[in-house]
Amino acid sequence: MKPICRLFVFIGLFFSLTSHAQNVLPDFTVRELTKGKIQISWNNPYKNCIQLAIQRSSDSSKNFRTIFSSQSPELATNGYVDSKLLPVAVTYYRIFFVLQGGEYYFTKAIPITTKAPEVVVAKITPPPIPAFKEPKSVEIKKDYKNGQTIYFKKNILFRFTKEEYQHWKDSINTKTKDALHRMNEHTVEWRPAKPIKKELYQIYKKEEMIAELDKKKYVRFKDSIKTKTKDTLFVITDWQVQIHTYVEPAKQYVFIYRSDSLQAQLDLMEYRKFKDSVSTKTKDTLFAIDQFHVDIHSFVPKYVWKPSQYIFTNTKGYVTILLPLAKQHKYNVIFYEENGTELFKIKSIKEPELILDKTDFIHAGWFYFELYENDKLKEKSKFFLPRD
């Protein structure tokens, strides 16, 4: 689209700002180059911009008219020089832009004081707006007699040549969901599509809202909370969710005792491992004093007496000492009463078999002995001496 550097009539009704508010609007600057020339420069953050126009007014809130429509509205940086200034001391400029999908916005107006002499203009109250009719007073120059006039809400927005209109029409049809309603052969009404209202999820932490997310981002956020943290999400309403931050519980310890002596202090996780180890690898038992104090009861095997093969009573009731290697080794034995009192000793045994008289043991009953081989304890056991 070729730049249109002429004044377009723009009736003093602003576009209805019913679309979503944007966080970022095109940043633009206005400065006077020389007397009679004003430069308007802008940075456009939207690559999906399909229409961008500069509007000018002698009033800060109304009577804005389009003086330039960009041929490449999607460019990130661009500019325009206004050389046909209004005969006023202060001129206001703003940018109107339309995004793919039908969203449209105005920037704030920027005033600039020019060197042109101020002209006092009489204040005229505009007459009421009549029912829409094709304006007959608008002069259509020869270049535009076969073109199109674009209206928006009964206001003239643009005038295009036939080629410019075709380019603009293709852009509207392919890049937006807007509608173009033909009023007559050379007049078209532009009906922007209503922007789709996004459903936003509000995320709260305690009483403060920390984020607003659309459905796609909310699903990713919810999965991230579930898989990467121990926090939980509490649903307040269909669109409001509160984060409950996970608080690590205070460590609790179990004290392990054995015979009133503290053996270990373990946290709950370590205690579970210790408990399993005692249960599977030992015959000890754990006795719970209370929730956090445990006593170990050591396993005491039941004693089962087994007769000695070296010192025993024979079938006739005599004490027999049987040492097949008596010739090769030095043997000695000590006999004890059942209460542990030493009874007598045999310091050297040189015969493989030795039978002791019953009278050596004074009485019937149990007797204990310690058998030594080469001065080393070989066996410690007992035998029973029956009555005659």
C-alpha positions in Angstrom: 0.0 0.0 0.0 1.5 3.4 -1.0 1.7 6.0 1.9 -1.3 8.3 1.9 -0.1 11.7 3.0 -3.4 13.6 2.9 -5.9 14.5 5.5 -8.7 12.1 6.0 -11.9 13.2 7.6 -12.4 11.5 10.9 -15.8 12.3 12.6 -15.3 13.1 16.3 -16.5 9.8 17.7 -13.7 7.7 19.1 -13.5 3.9 18.5 -15.2 2.0 21.3 -12.4 0.6 23.5 -14.1 -2.7 24.2 -11.2 -4.9 23.4 -8.7 -6.3 25.9 -6.2 -3.8 27.4 -2.7 -4.3 26.2 0.4 -4.3 28.3 2.6 -2.8 25.6 1.6 -0.1 23.1 3.8 1.2 20.2 6.3 3.6 21.6 6.6 6.7 19.6 8.2 10.1 19.7 7.3 13.5 18.2 9.9 16.3 17.6 10.2 19.4 15.4 12.9 19.0 12.7 12.7 22.6 11.3 10.1 25.2 11.3 7.1 23.7 9.6 8.2 20.0 9.8 7.3 17.5 12.6 8.9 14.1 12.7 6.9 11.2 14.2 8.9 8.0 14.9 7.7 4.7 16.4 8.7 1.3 17.6 6.1 -1.4 17.0 6.3 -4.5 19.2 3.6 -6.4 17.2 4.6 -8.4 14.1 0.9 -9.2 13.6 0.0 -5.5 13.1 -2.0 -5.2 9.8 -3.0 -1.5 10.0 -1.1 1.5 11.5 -2.1 5.1 11.0 -0.9 8.5 12.5 -3.7 10.8 13.6 -3.5 14.5 14.4 -5.6 17.0 16.3 -5.5 20.5 17.6 -7.4 19.3 20.7 -6.0 16.7 23.1 -9.2 14.6 23.3 -11.1 14.9 20.0 -11.1 16.0 16.4 -8.3 13.5 15.5 -7.9 12.9 11.8 -5.7 10.4 10.0 -2.8 12.0 8.1 -0.7 8.9 7.3 -1.3 5.2 6.9 1.7 2.9 6.9 2.3 0.7 3.9 4.2 -1.8 6.1 2.5 -1.7 9.5 4.4 -4.8 10.7 7.8 -3.1 10.6 9.4 -2.8 14.1 10.7 0.7 13.5 9.3 3.4 11.1 8.7 7.1 10.9 6.8 9.9 9.1 7.4 13.7 8.6 4.3 16.0 8.8 5.0 19.1 6.7 1.5 20.5 6.6 1.1 21.7 10.1 -2.1 23.1 11.7 -2.2 26.8 12.3 -2.1 26.3 16.1 0.5 26.6 18.8 0.1 23.1 20.1 -0.6 20.0 18.0 -1.4 16.5 19.3 -0.4 13.3 17.7 -1.4 9.7 18.4 -1.2 6.2 16.6 -4.1 4.0 15.8 -3.2 0.4 15.0 -5.0 -2.9 14.3 -3.8 -6.4 15.1 -4.5 -9.6 13.3 -7.7 -11.0 14.8 -9.5 -7.7 14.9 -8.0 -6.1 18.1 -7.5 -2.3 17.6 -6.0 0.4 19.9 -5.0 4.0 20.3 -1.8 5.3 21.9 -1.9 8.2 24.3 -1.7 11.6 22.5 1.6 13.4 22.6 1.5 17.3 22.4 4.2 19.4 20.7 4.5 23.2 20.6 5.3 24.3 17.1 6.8 27.6 15.8 3.7 28.3 13.7 1.7 31.3 15.0 -1.2 30.5 17.2 -4.6 31.1 15.5 -7.6 31.7 17.7 -10.4 29.4 16.5 -13.9 30.1 17.5 -15.5 27.3 19.4 -18.4 25.8 17.5 -20.8 23.3 19.0 -21.1 20.5 16.5 -24.6 19.7 15.4 -26.2 16.3 16.4 -25.1 13.4 14.2 -27.9 12.6 11.7 -28.8 9.1 10.6 -26.1 7.7 8.3 -26.1 8.9 4.7 -23.5 8.9 2.1 -21.7 12.2 2.7 -22.2 14.4 -0.4 -19.9 17.2 0.8 -16.8 15.1 0.8 -14.8 15.9 -2.3 -13.3 12.8 -3.9 -10.3 13.6 -6.0 -9.9 12.2 -9.5 -7.4 9.5 -8.3 -10.1 8.1 -5.9 -13.2 8.3 -7.9 -13.1 4.6 -8.7 -11.7 3.7 -5.3 -13.4 3.0 -2.0 -14.3 4.9 1.2 -14.0 2.9 4.4 -16.4 3.6 7.2 -16.2 2.4 10.8 -19.3 3.0 13.0 -20.6 5.7 10.6 -17.3 7.5 10.6 -15.0 7.9 7.6 -11.7 6.0 8.4 -9.8 5.7 5.1 -10.0 6.4 1.4 -8.2 4.1 -1.0 -7.6 3.9 -4.7 -8.9 0.7 -6.3 -5.4 -1.0 -6.0 -4.9 0.2 -2.4 -8.4 -1.1 -1.4 -7.7 -4.5 -3.0 -4.5 -4.8 -1.0 -6.2 -3.7 2.2 -9.2 -6.0 1.6 -6.9 -9.0 1.0 -5.1 -8.2 4.2 -8.4 -8.1 6.2 -9.7 -11.3 4.6 -6.5 -13.4 5.1 -5.1 -12.1 8.3 -8.2 -11.3 10.4 -11.8 -12.5 11.1 -13.2 -9.0 10.4 -16.1 -8.4 8.0 -16.4 -5.9 5.2 -20.0 -4.8 4.5 -20.6 -3.1 1.1 -22.9 -0.1 1.4 -22.8 0.9 -2.2 -20.4 0.7 -5.2 -17.7 2.9 -3.6 -18.5 2.6 0.1 -17.6 -0.2 2.5 -18.2 -0.5 6.3 -15.5 -2.2 8.3 -16.8 -4.5 11.0 -14.0 -5.7 13.2 -14.5 -9.2 14.8 -15.0 -9.2 18.5 -11.8 -10.3 20.2 -12.0 -13.6 21.9 -12.0 -13.2 25.7 -9.4 -15.4 27.2 -10.2 -17.5 30.2 -7.6 -16.7 32.8 -6.7 -18.7 35.9 -5.8 -16.6 38.9 -3.0 -18.1 41.1 -2.9 -17.0 44.7 -0.2 -17.4 47.4 -1.8 -16.7 50.8 -3.9 -13.6 50.1 -1.8 -12.2 47.2 -2.5 -13.0 43.5 0.9 -13.8 41.9 -0.1 -14.7 38.4 -2.9 -14.9 35.7 -2.5 -17.8 33.3 -4.4 -18.9 30.2 -5.6 -22.6 30.1 -2.5 -23.9 28.2 0.0 -22.2 30.6 -2.1 -23.2 33.6 -1.9 -26.9 32.7 1.9 -26.6 32.4 2.1 -24.8 35.7 -0.1 -27.4 37.4 2.1 -30.3 36.1 5.2 -28.5 37.1 3.9 -28.0 40.7 3.0 -31.7 40.9 6.2 -33.2 39.4 8.9 -30.8 40.6 7.7 -29.6 44.0 6.0 -30.9 47.2 3.6 -28.0 47.1 -0.2 -28.5 46.6 -2.8 -26.6 44.7 -6.1 -25.8 46.5 -9.1 -25.0 44.2 -11.0 -22.0 45.4 -13.3 -21.5 42.4 -13.2 -22.7 38.8 -10.8 -19.9 37.9 -9.0 -19.3 41.2 -6.3 -21.6 42.7 -4.2 -21.2 45.8 -0.7 -22.6 46.3 -0.1 -24.3 49.7 3.6 -24.3 50.2 5.1 -27.5 51.5 6.6 -27.2 55.0 9.2 -29.7 55.9 8.1 -31.3 59.2 10.4 -31.0 62.2 12.7 -34.1 62.7 11.7 -36.6 65.3 14.1 -38.9 67.0 13.9 -42.4 68.6 16.2 -43.2 71.4 17.6 -46.7 71.6 18.5 -48.2 74.9 20.2 -51.5 76.1 20.0 -52.2 79.8 19.3 -48.6 80.7 22.3 -47.4 78.6 21.6 -45.1 75.6 23.0 -46.9 72.4 21.8 -44.6 69.6 19.6 -41.6 68.6 18.0 -42.1 65.2 15.5 -40.0 63.2 12.3 -41.8 62.0 13.7 -42.9 58.6 16.9 -44.3 60.1 14.9 -46.0 62.9 12.7 -47.8 60.4 15.9 -49.2 58.7 17.4 -50.1 62.1 14.1 -51.9 63.1 14.0 -53.9 59.9 17.7 -54.9 60.4 17.1 -56.1 64.0 14.1 -58.0 62.8 15.7 -59.8 59.8 19.3 -60.1 60.9 19.2 -60.8 64.6 17.2 -62.7 67.2 17.0 -59.6 69.5 13.7 -58.0 70.2 12.7 -54.3 70.5 10.5 -53.3 73.4 8.8 -49.9 73.0 8.9 -47.9 76.2 6.9 -45.1 74.5 6.6 -43.5 71.0 10.2 -42.2 71.0 12.0 -44.6 73.4 12.9 -48.2 72.6 14.8 -50.9 74.6 16.8 -53.7 73.0 16.3 -57.1 74.6 19.2 -59.3 73.6 18.5 -62.8 72.6 19.6 -65.3 75.2 19.7 -68.9 73.8 18.3 -71.6 75.9 21.1 -73.8 77.2 20.8 -77.5 76.2 23.3 -79.7 78.0 25.3 -82.1 75.8 27.5 -84.8 77.5 31.2 -84.4 77.0 33.1 -86.9 74.9 36.2 -86.6 77.1 34.8 -86.6 80.7 31.5 -88.4 81.4 29.9 -91.1 83.6 29.9 -94.6 82.2 27.1 -97.1 82.4 28.2 -98.2 85.9 28.1 -94.6 87.2 31.9 -94.0 87.3 33.5 -90.9 86.1 35.6 -91.7 83.0 38.3 -89.5 81.4 38.9 -90.6 77.8 41.8 -88.9 76.0 43.1 -90.9 72.9 46.0 -88.4 72.4 47.2 -88.4 76.0 50.7 -89.6 74.8 51.1 -86.7 72.3 49.7 -83.8 74.4 49.8 -82.5 77.9 46.4 -82.7 79.7 45.1 -81.4 83.0 41.7 -81.0 84.5 40.0 -79.1 87.3 36.7 -80.2 88.9 34.2 -77.9 90.6 31.1 -78.1 92.8 27.8 -77.0 91.2 28.2 -73.7 93.1 31.6 -73.0 91.5 33.8 -74.1 94.4 36.9 -75.9 93.3 36.9 -79.6 94.3 40.3 -81.0 93.1 42.8 -81.0 90.2 44.5 -83.6 88.2 47.7 -81.9 87.0 48.8 -84.4 84.4 46.9 -87.2 82.6 49.2 -89.6 80.7 46.8 -92.5 80.1 44.3 -92.5 77.2 41.6 -93.8 79.6 41.2 -93.0 83.3 38.4 -94.0 85.6 37.9 -92.1 88.9 36.4 -93.5 92.1 33.1 -92.1 93.2 34.5 -91.3 96.6 36.6 -88.6 95.1 33.4 -86.6 94.5 31.9 -86.9 98.1 28.3 -86.8 96.9 26.0 -87.4 94.0 24.8 -84.6 91.7 26.1 -82.2 89.1 29.8 -81.4 88.8 31.6 -79.0 86.5 35.0 -79.3 85.0 37.6 -77.5 82.8 39.8 -79.6 80.6 43.1 -78.1 79.4 45.3 -79.3 76.5 48.8 -77.9 76.4 47.7 -75.3 79.0 44.9 -74.1 76.8 41.2 -74.6 77.7 39.9 -77.4 75.5 36.4 -77.9 77.0 34.3 -76.6 79.8 31.2 -78.7 80.7 29.6 -80.8 83.4 28.5 -84.3 84.2 26.0 -86.0 86.6 27.0 -88.5 89.2 24.0 -90.7 90.2 23.4 -92.2 93.6 24.4 -95.9 94.2 
